[in-house]
Amino acid sequence: MSTIDKAAGGVANFADDTVGASKVVNGFARKIFPDHWSFMLGEITLYSFVILLLTGTFLTLWYEPSAAETTYTGNYIPLYGQHVSEAYQSALRISFDIRGGLLMRQIHHWAALVFVAATVVHMARVFFTGAFRKPREVNWVIGSILAILAVFEGFTGYSLPDDLLSGTGIRIAQAIILAVPVVGSYISFFLFGGEFPGVDFIPRFFTIHILLLPAVILALIAVHLMLVVVHKHTQYPGPGRTEDNVVGFPLFPVYMAKAGGFFFIVFGVIAALGALVQINAIWAYGAYDPSPVTAGSQPDWYMGWLDGAVRLMPGWFEFTLWGFTFSMNIFIPTTVVILLTMGVMVLYPWIEQAATGDRREHHLLDRPRNQPTRTGLGVMALTFYILLWISGGNDIIAHMMSLSINDITRSLRVLVFALPALAFVVTKRICLGLQRKDREKALHGRETGRIVRLPHGEFIEVHAPLTDLERWTLVQHDSLRPMEIEDRVDAGNPDTLFGKVQRRLSKFYFEDRVEPVTPTELAAAHHDHHGELEQAHADELDRADHPAIGTSQTTHS
């Protein structure tokens, strides 16, 4: 045994004797994780955050968090001799003077966009498959908080270069703060250290960006992963998969090898984006000056929907009361919309639980089509977001397509209310139609396109039988009905306000439904299907023995 092996064995024995490391390692190594491509969305979120930490550490070494004025004397000639802030000069120095600095800046920016996008898409997967249900309500709340923190983390980092585009975004953020009734001006003075822009906001944003928010995000991610281990991972339904087991691969060595390889794939893709696709060219915008505003300035995609909401809100909704100015035209489409969105998102597991009355633990995921109301609500929310995001670029759309910006704004004001409701109805109808198709497929098998004629003249299509896996996927889900008085926990007092709201909510969720196939129906259909196959087979044999049957004959004189 080599010296290195002995040293490693000694360290392992010491860790086992002091903290019982072998039990922890064995427990984690045998932890089973199911295998499905959609589970990689959470991994992309985690890996992009690791990339952010690595590249952010590199950028912190040369970035100067100061709004003090200086004269630029770097290598970018068009800005040479210009009066800029030290923060902007250091960002230019990283881009043009530090070897690999521009690549690191771009990788960091792309990783931030991927981090926010992966967080949102991961939460959408959790929502549509019902992975937020008991016992994972707390994990859903943690994910919701992580999503909003990721947005704020991206915004504070986006603001640090102190260029004209990011400064315009900070000015809009300050206007949003000022619109908070009564206390808005006090919050703005506290955050910016006086009148906007001041010299204090960059050091404060820097501290928030590199210390406060990353620490909170890292702690929440650790708790999130710990709860995943405690509750065990959800899995899609299939033969052998129940609410009490997990079918998949152990953490070590299979999952660790796959996760390690996938990390380098994510890192490689983000690095390729940073190397090949330019983003946030701060030298083209110039240093921030409160007087000009960049024409056609657009925030990053995750902030664009709030910009669009402000553009759609009529400007006349502002008034003065008790000596205070109430700018509802700014306060409602920003602060109120954010708070309502976060409130509904955080409370949704309990809202659906009230509609179902279901207090059981769920470890098997839903197919989105089997929960048409939930799927419709999710598509409705996405439609609402996309319309607001499009509205955030109404000036760009008007310019590029030679349209009237007023007509675009008026149209979007109507669509932002009408289209999400239409998307909900259409999505729900599609899900119910897919359920009916699944029901027919489970009962009669898969369509083959093969038509046969029975002896009595009827034409039928021969259906191929499904495999056990295919059939199980179609029939395994439960059918939930609108809740009646006797189904409620507080059935002794059915006239309470909560009871009435609960029944109406349950009716909204489950009044339109398609009953899944019962074992009796499946057995009857199986029997009928075999009869049709035998009849079709007998008819084919009969035609083989008498070729003239079923063919046209022509008599020649």
C-alpha positions as CSV (number, residue, x, y, z in Angstrom):
1,M,0.0,0.0,0.0
2,S,1.4,3.4,-1.0
3,T,1.9,6.4,1.3
4,I,-1.0,8.2,-0.4
5,D,-3.4,5.3,0.2
6,K,-2.4,5.1,3.8
7,A,-2.9,8.8,4.3
8,A,-6.3,8.6,2.5
9,G,-7.3,5.7,4.7
10,G,-6.3,7.5,7.8
11,V,-8.4,10.6,6.9
12,A,-11.4,8.4,6.1
13,N,-11.0,6.5,9.5
14,F,-10.7,9.8,11.3
15,A,-13.9,11.2,9.6
16,D,-15.8,8.0,10.4
17,D,-14.7,8.0,14.0
18,T,-15.5,11.6,14.7
19,V,-18.7,12.3,12.6
20,G,-19.8,8.9,11.4
21,A,-18.9,9.8,7.8
22,S,-19.3,6.2,6.5
23,K,-23.0,6.1,7.3
24,V,-23.6,9.4,5.6
25,V,-21.6,8.5,2.5
26,N,-23.3,5.0,2.2
27,G,-26.7,6.6,2.6
28,F,-26.1,9.2,-0.1
29,A,-24.3,6.7,-2.4
30,R,-27.3,4.4,-2.4
31,K,-29.9,7.2,-2.9
32,I,-31.9,6.3,-5.9
33,F,-32.7,9.0,-8.5
34,P,-35.2,8.4,-11.4
35,D,-34.1,9.0,-15.0
36,H,-36.0,11.5,-17.2
37,W,-34.8,14.4,-19.3
38,S,-37.0,16.9,-17.6
39,F,-35.2,16.4,-14.3
40,M,-32.1,17.9,-15.9
41,L,-33.8,21.4,-15.9
42,G,-33.0,21.7,-12.2
43,E,-29.5,20.6,-12.8
44,I,-29.0,23.3,-15.4
45,T,-30.1,25.8,-12.8
46,L,-27.6,24.5,-10.2
47,Y,-24.7,24.3,-12.7
48,S,-25.3,27.7,-14.2
49,F,-25.2,29.1,-10.6
50,V,-21.8,27.4,-10.0
51,I,-20.5,29.0,-13.2
52,L,-21.8,32.4,-12.0
53,L,-19.8,31.9,-8.7
54,L,-16.6,31.0,-10.6
55,T,-16.7,33.7,-13.2
56,G,-18.0,36.3,-10.7
57,T,-15.0,35.6,-8.4
58,F,-12.7,36.4,-11.4
59,L,-14.6,39.6,-12.2
60,T,-14.5,40.8,-8.6
61,L,-10.7,40.9,-8.6
62,W,-10.6,43.8,-11.1
63,Y,-14.0,45.5,-10.7
64,E,-14.0,48.8,-8.9
65,P,-17.4,49.4,-7.1
66,S,-17.2,53.2,-7.1
67,A,-19.3,55.9,-8.8
68,A,-16.5,58.5,-8.3
69,E,-15.6,60.4,-11.5
70,T,-12.4,59.7,-13.4
71,T,-10.9,60.1,-16.8
72,Y,-10.7,57.0,-19.1
73,T,-7.2,56.3,-20.3
74,G,-7.6,52.7,-21.4
75,N,-7.2,50.9,-24.7
76,Y,-10.6,51.7,-26.2
77,I,-9.8,54.7,-28.3
78,P,-13.4,56.1,-28.9
79,L,-13.8,56.7,-25.2
80,Y,-10.3,57.9,-24.5
81,G,-10.3,61.0,-22.3
82,Q,-14.0,60.8,-21.5
83,H,-15.2,61.5,-17.9
84,V,-16.6,58.3,-16.6
85,S,-17.2,56.6,-13.3
86,E,-14.5,54.3,-11.8
87,A,-17.0,51.4,-12.1
88,Y,-17.4,51.9,-15.8
89,Q,-13.7,52.3,-16.3
90,S,-13.0,49.1,-14.5
91,A,-15.6,47.3,-16.6
92,L,-13.9,48.6,-19.7
93,R,-10.5,47.5,-18.3
94,I,-11.8,44.0,-17.7
95,S,-13.1,43.9,-21.3
96,F,-10.1,45.3,-23.1
97,D,-7.0,45.2,-20.9
98,I,-7.3,42.0,-18.8
99,R,-6.5,38.8,-20.6
100,G,-9.6,36.7,-20.9
101,G,-11.6,39.4,-19.2
102,L,-14.2,40.0,-22.0
103,L,-14.7,36.2,-22.3
104,M,-15.3,36.0,-18.5
105,R,-17.8,38.9,-18.6
106,Q,-19.8,37.4,-21.4
107,I,-19.8,33.9,-19.8
108,H,-21.0,35.5,-16.6
109,H,-23.8,37.4,-18.4
110,W,-24.9,34.3,-20.4
111,A,-24.8,32.1,-17.3
112,A,-27.0,34.7,-15.5
113,L,-29.6,34.5,-18.3
114,V,-29.4,30.7,-18.4
115,F,-29.8,30.6,-14.6
116,V,-33.0,32.7,-14.6
117,A,-34.4,30.9,-17.6
118,A,-33.6,27.4,-16.2
119,T,-35.2,28.4,-12.9
120,V,-38.4,29.5,-14.6
121,V,-38.6,26.4,-16.9
122,H,-37.8,24.1,-14.0
123,M,-40.6,25.6,-11.9
124,A,-43.0,25.3,-14.9
125,R,-42.1,21.6,-15.1
126,V,-42.8,21.2,-11.4
127,F,-46.1,23.1,-11.8
128,F,-47.5,21.2,-14.8
129,T,-46.6,17.8,-13.4
130,G,-47.9,18.5,-9.9
131,A,-44.5,18.0,-8.1
132,F,-45.5,20.7,-5.7
133,R,-48.1,18.6,-3.9
134,K,-47.7,17.3,-0.4
135,P,-45.1,16.8,1.1
136,R,-43.3,19.3,-1.2
137,E,-45.2,22.5,-0.5
138,V,-42.2,24.0,1.4
139,N,-39.9,23.2,-1.4
140,W,-42.2,24.9,-3.9
141,V,-42.1,28.0,-1.7
142,I,-38.3,27.9,-1.6
143,G,-38.3,27.6,-5.4
144,S,-40.6,30.6,-5.7
145,I,-38.3,32.6,-3.5
146,L,-35.3,31.5,-5.5
147,A,-37.0,32.6,-8.7
148,I,-37.6,36.1,-7.5
149,L,-34.1,36.3,-5.9
150,A,-32.6,35.2,-9.2
151,V,-34.3,38.1,-10.9
152,F,-33.1,40.6,-8.4
153,E,-29.6,39.1,-8.5
154,G,-29.6,39.5,-12.3
155,F,-30.8,43.1,-12.1
156,T,-28.2,44.2,-9.5
157,G,-25.4,42.6,-11.6
158,Y,-26.7,44.1,-14.8
159,S,-26.5,47.5,-13.1
160,L,-22.9,47.4,-11.9
161,P,-21.1,48.4,-15.2
162,D,-22.7,51.8,-14.9
163,D,-23.1,52.2,-18.6
164,L,-26.0,54.1,-20.2
165,L,-28.2,51.1,-20.7
166,S,-27.9,49.8,-17.2
167,G,-28.2,53.3,-15.8
168,T,-31.5,53.7,-17.6
169,G,-32.7,50.5,-16.0
170,I,-31.7,51.8,-12.5
171,R,-33.6,55.0,-13.2
172,I,-36.7,53.0,-14.0
173,A,-36.2,51.0,-10.8
174,Q,-35.9,54.2,-8.8
175,A,-39.2,55.5,-10.4
176,I,-40.9,52.2,-9.4
177,I,-39.7,52.8,-5.8
178,L,-40.8,56.4,-5.8
179,A,-44.3,55.2,-6.9
180,V,-44.8,53.3,-3.6
181,P,-47.5,55.4,-1.8
182,V,-46.3,57.6,1.1
183,V,-43.0,55.8,1.8
184,G,-41.6,55.6,-1.7
185,S,-39.4,58.7,-1.5
186,Y,-38.0,57.6,1.9
187,I,-37.0,54.2,0.5
188,S,-35.4,55.8,-2.6
189,F,-33.3,58.1,-0.4
190,F,-32.3,55.2,1.8
191,L,-31.3,53.0,-1.1
192,F,-29.4,55.6,-3.2
193,G,-28.0,57.6,-0.3
194,G,-29.8,60.8,-1.3
195,E,-31.0,62.2,-4.6
196,F,-30.7,60.0,-7.7
197,P,-28.2,58.9,-8.9
198,G,-25.7,59.8,-6.2
199,V,-22.5,57.9,-5.5
200,D,-23.6,55.3,-3.0
201,F,-25.8,53.0,-5.1
202,I,-23.0,51.2,-6.9
203,P,-21.1,50.1,-3.7
204,R,-24.5,49.1,-2.2
205,F,-25.6,47.2,-5.3
206,F,-22.1,45.5,-5.4
207,T,-22.4,44.3,-1.8
208,I,-26.0,43.0,-2.4
209,H,-24.9,41.3,-5.7
210,I,-21.7,39.5,-4.5
211,L,-22.5,38.9,-0.9
212,L,-26.1,39.2,0.4
213,L,-28.1,37.6,-2.5
214,P,-25.6,34.8,-3.4
215,A,-25.4,33.8,0.3
216,V,-29.2,33.6,0.6
217,I,-29.5,31.8,-2.8
218,L,-26.8,29.3,-1.8
219,A,-28.5,28.6,1.5
220,L,-31.9,28.1,-0.1
221,I,-30.4,25.8,-2.8
222,A,-28.8,23.7,0.0
223,V,-32.2,23.5,1.8
224,H,-33.9,22.7,-1.4
225,L,-31.6,19.8,-2.2
226,M,-31.8,18.5,1.3
227,L,-35.6,18.4,1.1
228,V,-35.3,16.6,-2.2
229,V,-33.3,13.9,-0.4
230,V,-35.6,13.8,2.6
231,H,-38.8,13.5,0.6
232,K,-37.2,11.4,-2.2
233,H,-37.4,12.3,-5.8
234,T,-40.7,12.4,-7.7
235,Q,-41.0,10.1,-10.7
236,Y,-43.3,9.6,-13.7
237,P,-45.9,6.8,-13.5
238,G,-45.1,3.5,-15.0
239,P,-45.1,-0.3,-14.2
240,G,-43.4,-1.0,-10.9
241,R,-43.5,2.6,-9.8
242,T,-45.6,3.4,-6.8
243,E,-46.0,6.1,-4.2
244,D,-43.7,4.1,-1.9
245,N,-40.7,3.5,-4.1
246,V,-38.3,5.1,-6.5
247,V,-37.2,3.4,-9.7
248,G,-33.9,4.7,-11.1
249,F,-30.1,4.6,-10.6
250,P,-28.0,5.1,-7.4
251,L,-26.2,8.3,-6.8
252,F,-22.9,6.6,-6.9
253,P,-21.5,5.7,-9.4
254,V,-24.2,6.1,-12.1
255,Y,-25.8,9.4,-11.3
256,M,-22.6,11.1,-10.2
257,A,-20.9,10.2,-13.5
258,K,-23.9,11.4,-15.5
259,A,-24.2,14.6,-13.5
260,G,-20.5,15.3,-13.8
261,G,-20.6,14.9,-17.5
262,F,-23.7,17.0,-17.8
263,F,-22.1,19.8,-15.8
264,F,-19.3,20.1,-18.4
265,I,-21.8,20.1,-21.2
266,V,-23.6,23.0,-19.6
267,F,-20.3,24.8,-18.9
268,G,-19.2,24.2,-22.5
269,V,-22.4,25.5,-24.1
270,I,-22.4,28.7,-21.9
271,A,-18.6,29.2,-22.6
272,A,-19.4,28.8,-26.4
273,L,-22.1,31.4,-26.1
274,G,-19.7,33.8,-24.3
275,A,-17.0,33.3,-26.9
276,L,-19.2,33.5,-30.0
277,V,-22.3,35.6,-29.2
278,Q,-21.6,39.1,-28.1
279,I,-23.8,40.5,-25.3
280,N,-24.0,43.7,-23.3
281,A,-21.4,45.7,-25.3
282,I,-21.1,48.5,-22.7
283,W,-18.5,50.3,-24.8
284,A,-21.1,51.0,-27.4
285,Y,-23.5,52.6,-25.0
286,G,-21.1,54.9,-23.2
287,A,-21.0,55.9,-19.5
288,Y,-24.2,56.6,-17.7
289,D,-25.5,60.1,-17.7
290,P,-29.0,60.8,-16.2
291,S,-29.8,63.4,-19.0
292,P,-29.9,61.1,-22.1
293,V,-31.8,57.9,-22.6
294,T,-30.8,55.3,-25.1
295,A,-33.4,55.0,-27.9
296,G,-34.9,51.6,-28.1
297,S,-33.3,50.5,-24.7
298,Q,-34.5,47.1,-23.6
299,P,-33.9,45.3,-20.3
300,D,-32.9,41.7,-20.0
301,W,-35.8,39.4,-20.8
302,Y,-36.7,38.6,-17.2
303,M,-37.4,42.3,-16.5
304,G,-39.1,43.1,-19.8
305,W,-42.6,42.0,-18.7
306,L,-42.7,44.6,-16.0
307,D,-41.6,47.3,-18.5
308,G,-44.4,46.1,-20.7
309,A,-47.0,46.3,-17.9
310,V,-46.0,49.9,-17.3
311,R,-46.4,50.7,-21.0
312,L,-49.9,49.2,-21.1
313,M,-51.1,51.1,-18.0
314,P,-53.0,54.3,-18.8
315,G,-51.0,57.4,-17.7
316,W,-53.9,59.3,-16.2
317,F,-54.2,57.1,-13.1
318,E,-52.4,59.5,-10.8
319,F,-53.8,61.7,-8.1
320,T,-52.8,63.8,-5.0
321,L,-54.3,63.0,-1.6
322,W,-53.4,64.4,1.9
323,G,-50.3,66.0,0.4
324,F,-49.0,62.7,-1.1
325,T,-48.9,61.9,-4.8
326,F,-50.3,58.4,-5.7
327,S,-48.8,57.2,-9.0
328,M,-51.1,54.3,-9.5
329,N,-50.1,54.2,-13.2
330,I,-46.6,53.0,-12.0
331,F,-47.4,51.3,-8.7
332,I,-50.1,48.9,-9.9
333,P,-48.3,47.4,-13.0
334,T,-45.0,47.0,-11.1
335,T,-45.2,46.5,-7.3
336,V,-48.8,45.3,-7.2
337,V,-48.3,42.9,-10.1
338,I,-45.1,41.5,-8.5
339,L,-46.8,41.0,-5.1
340,L,-49.9,39.4,-6.6
341,T,-47.8,37.1,-8.8
342,M,-45.6,36.0,-5.9
343,G,-48.6,35.6,-3.6
344,V,-50.5,33.3,-6.1
345,M,-47.3,31.4,-6.9
346,V,-46.4,30.7,-3.3
347,L,-49.9,29.8,-2.2
348,Y,-50.9,27.7,-5.2
349,P,-50.2,24.3,-3.6
350,W,-52.7,25.1,-0.8
351,I,-55.2,26.5,-3.3
352,E,-55.2,23.3,-5.3
353,Q,-55.3,21.3,-2.1
354,A,-58.4,23.2,-1.0
355,A,-60.0,22.3,-4.4
356,T,-59.2,18.6,-4.2
357,G,-59.5,18.1,-0.4
358,D,-56.6,15.7,-0.9
359,R,-54.2,15.5,2.0
360,R,-52.3,12.4,0.8
361,E,-48.6,12.4,-0.1
362,H,-47.8,12.3,-3.8
363,H,-44.6,11.0,-5.3
364,L,-45.9,10.1,-8.7
365,L,-46.2,12.9,-11.2
366,D,-49.2,13.9,-13.2
367,R,-49.4,14.0,-17.0
368,P,-50.4,17.6,-17.8
369,R,-53.4,16.4,-19.9
370,N,-54.8,14.6,-16.9
371,Q,-55.1,17.9,-15.0
372,P,-56.7,20.2,-17.6
373,T,-57.6,23.0,-15.3
374,R,-54.1,23.3,-13.8
375,T,-52.6,23.0,-17.2
376,G,-54.9,25.7,-18.5
377,L,-54.0,28.0,-15.7
378,G,-50.3,27.5,-16.4
379,V,-50.7,28.3,-20.1
380,M,-52.9,31.3,-19.2
381,A,-50.1,32.7,-16.9
382,L,-47.5,32.1,-19.7
383,T,-49.7,33.9,-22.2
384,F,-50.1,36.8,-19.9
385,Y,-46.3,37.0,-19.4
386,I,-45.6,36.8,-23.1
387,L,-48.0,39.6,-23.9
388,L,-46.5,41.8,-21.3
389,W,-43.0,40.9,-22.6
390,I,-44.1,41.8,-26.2
391,S,-45.5,45.1,-24.9
392,G,-42.1,45.9,-23.4
393,G,-40.8,46.2,-27.0
394,N,-43.8,48.0,-28.5
395,D,-41.6,50.8,-29.8
396,I,-39.2,48.4,-31.5
397,I,-42.1,46.5,-33.1
398,A,-43.6,49.8,-34.3
399,H,-40.3,50.9,-35.8
400,M,-39.3,47.7,-37.4
401,M,-42.8,46.9,-38.9
402,S,-43.8,50.5,-39.7
403,L,-46.9,50.3,-37.5
404,S,-48.5,52.9,-35.1
405,I,-47.2,52.5,-31.6
406,N,-50.6,53.7,-30.3
407,D,-52.5,51.0,-32.2
408,I,-50.1,48.4,-30.9
409,T,-50.5,49.6,-27.3
410,R,-54.3,49.7,-27.6
411,S,-54.4,46.2,-29.2
412,L,-52.2,44.8,-26.4
413,R,-54.4,46.4,-23.8
414,V,-57.3,44.3,-25.1
415,L,-55.3,41.1,-25.7
416,V,-53.7,41.1,-22.3
417,F,-57.2,40.4,-20.8
418,A,-58.8,38.5,-23.6
419,L,-56.0,36.2,-24.9
420,P,-55.0,34.6,-21.5
421,A,-58.7,33.7,-20.9
422,L,-58.9,32.2,-24.4
423,A,-55.7,30.3,-23.9
424,F,-57.1,28.8,-20.7
425,V,-60.3,27.6,-22.4
426,V,-58.5,26.2,-25.5
427,T,-55.8,24.5,-23.4
428,K,-58.4,22.9,-21.2
429,R,-60.4,21.7,-24.2
430,I,-57.2,20.2,-25.8
431,C,-56.4,18.4,-22.6
432,L,-59.9,16.9,-22.3
433,G,-59.7,15.9,-26.0
434,L,-56.4,14.2,-25.4
435,Q,-57.9,12.3,-22.4
436,R,-60.8,11.1,-24.6
437,K,-58.3,9.9,-27.2
438,D,-56.3,8.1,-24.5
439,R,-59.5,6.5,-23.2
440,E,-60.3,5.2,-26.7
441,K,-56.7,4.0,-27.2
442,A,-56.7,2.1,-23.9
443,L,-60.0,0.4,-24.7
444,H,-59.5,-0.4,-28.4
445,G,-55.8,-0.3,-28.9
446,R,-53.6,1.6,-31.3
447,E,-54.9,2.6,-34.8
448,T,-53.1,0.7,-37.6
449,G,-54.8,2.1,-40.7
450,R,-55.8,-1.4,-41.8
451,I,-59.4,-1.7,-42.9
452,V,-61.2,-5.0,-43.3
453,R,-64.7,-5.9,-44.4
454,L,-66.8,-8.3,-42.3
455,P,-69.1,-10.9,-44.0
456,H,-72.2,-8.8,-43.3
457,G,-70.7,-5.8,-45.1
458,E,-69.4,-3.7,-42.2
459,F,-66.0,-2.2,-42.5
460,I,-63.8,-1.9,-39.4
461,E,-60.3,-0.8,-38.6
462,V,-58.1,-3.3,-37.0
463,H,-56.4,-2.0,-33.8
464,A,-53.1,-3.3,-32.5
465,P,-53.0,-4.2,-28.8
466,L,-51.0,-2.0,-26.5
467,T,-48.2,-3.1,-24.4
468,D,-48.6,-3.2,-20.6
469,L,-46.4,-0.1,-20.3
470,E,-48.4,1.9,-22.8
471,R,-51.7,0.8,-21.3
472,W,-50.6,1.6,-17.7
473,T,-49.6,5.1,-18.7
474,L,-53.1,5.7,-20.0
475,V,-55.2,4.3,-17.1
476,Q,-53.1,4.8,-14.0
477,H,-54.4,8.3,-13.0
478,D,-57.2,9.1,-10.5
479,S,-60.3,10.9,-11.5
480,L,-61.2,13.8,-9.1
481,R,-64.8,14.9,-8.9
482,P,-66.2,18.2,-7.6
483,M,-66.3,18.1,-3.9
484,E,-69.6,17.6,-2.2
485,I,-70.6,18.6,1.4
486,E,-70.0,15.2,2.8
487,D,-66.5,15.0,1.2
488,R,-65.2,17.9,3.2
489,V,-63.3,17.7,6.5
490,D,-65.6,20.3,8.1
491,A,-68.8,18.6,6.9
492,G,-70.4,19.3,10.2
493,N,-70.6,23.0,9.4
494,P,-71.2,23.1,5.6
495,D,-72.3,26.7,5.5
496,T,-69.0,28.3,6.5
497,L,-67.5,30.8,4.0
498,F,-64.5,28.5,3.6
499,G,-66.8,25.6,2.8
500,K,-68.7,27.5,0.1
501,V,-65.5,28.8,-1.5
502,Q,-64.0,25.4,-1.4
503,R,-66.9,23.7,-3.1
504,R,-67.0,26.4,-5.9
505,L,-63.3,26.1,-6.3
506,S,-63.6,22.3,-6.6
507,K,-66.4,22.7,-9.1
508,F,-64.2,25.0,-11.2
509,Y,-61.4,22.5,-11.2
510,F,-63.2,19.2,-11.8
511,E,-66.6,19.9,-13.2
512,D,-65.3,19.1,-16.7
513,R,-63.6,15.8,-16.7
514,V,-63.2,12.5,-18.5
515,E,-63.5,9.4,-16.4
516,P,-60.5,7.0,-16.7
517,V,-61.0,3.5,-17.9
518,T,-62.2,1.1,-15.2
519,P,-60.9,-2.5,-15.0
520,T,-64.4,-3.7,-16.0
521,E,-64.4,-1.6,-19.1
522,L,-60.9,-2.7,-19.9
523,A,-61.8,-6.4,-19.6
524,A,-65.0,-6.0,-21.8
525,A,-63.0,-4.1,-24.4
526,H,-60.3,-6.7,-24.4
527,H,-62.9,-9.4,-25.0
528,D,-64.6,-7.5,-27.8
529,H,-61.2,-6.7,-29.4
530,H,-60.3,-10.3,-29.5
531,G,-63.7,-11.1,-31.1
532,E,-63.1,-8.5,-33.8
533,L,-59.6,-9.9,-34.5
534,E,-60.9,-13.5,-34.8
535,Q,-63.7,-12.4,-37.1
536,A,-61.3,-10.3,-39.3
537,H,-58.8,-13.2,-39.4
538,A,-61.6,-15.7,-40.4
539,D,-62.8,-13.3,-43.1
540,E,-59.3,-13.0,-44.6
541,L,-58.9,-16.8,-44.7
542,D,-62.3,-17.0,-46.4
543,R,-61.2,-14.5,-49.1
544,A,-58.0,-16.4,-49.6
545,D,-60.0,-19.6,-50.3
546,H,-62.4,-17.7,-52.6
547,P,-60.5,-15.0,-54.4
548,A,-63.6,-13.9,-56.3
549,I,-65.3,-12.7,-53.1
550,G,-65.1,-9.0,-52.6
551,T,-63.8,-8.3,-56.2
552,S,-65.7,-6.9,-59.1
553,Q,-66.4,-9.1,-62.1
554,T,-67.0,-8.0,-65.7
555,T,-69.1,-10.1,-68.1
556,H,-68.1,-9.9,-71.7
557,S,-70.5,-10.7,-74.5
